[in-house]
């Protein structure tokens, strides 16, 4: 079998990988637009100011169920009318919604970018915040669940990535 035939028969390689330069540009761009839960948590718990604000774009009921400590609550539908009162345009915003199966944080990030804010989306959303064992706030107070061993290192605060 030739390389072309192998790539055609193999579903992973049916479409050839990008060149290294194209891949580097794509992955660099991805990091411009996204932050992960662990990095956001590390920045929020460090001694210095994180340099960004976290925005929860979910409903009030979802916010009450649990949210990232220190996050600003601004449902996506209200961004156009309330962002200016709640956010400083000179401070980058990191948006989140429920989880990776939800595009609410993406829609919130788009709405903020269209208003002139620097913005990133937190990959994993609130679901992975909780699954990785980070503290969250509910209407009843602060909580923390045991980290899911499939999402966070079992015996280290650092996954090594």
Buried (B, 14 or more C-beta within 10 A) or exposed (E): EEEEEEBEEEEEEEEEEEEEEEEEEEEEEEEEEBBBBBBBBBBBEEEEEBEBBBBBBBBEEBBBEBBBBEBBBBBBEEBEEEBEEBBEEEEBBBBBBBBEEBEBBBBBBBBBBEBEBEBBBBBBBBBBBBBBBBBBBEEEEEEEEEBBEEBBBEEEEEEEE
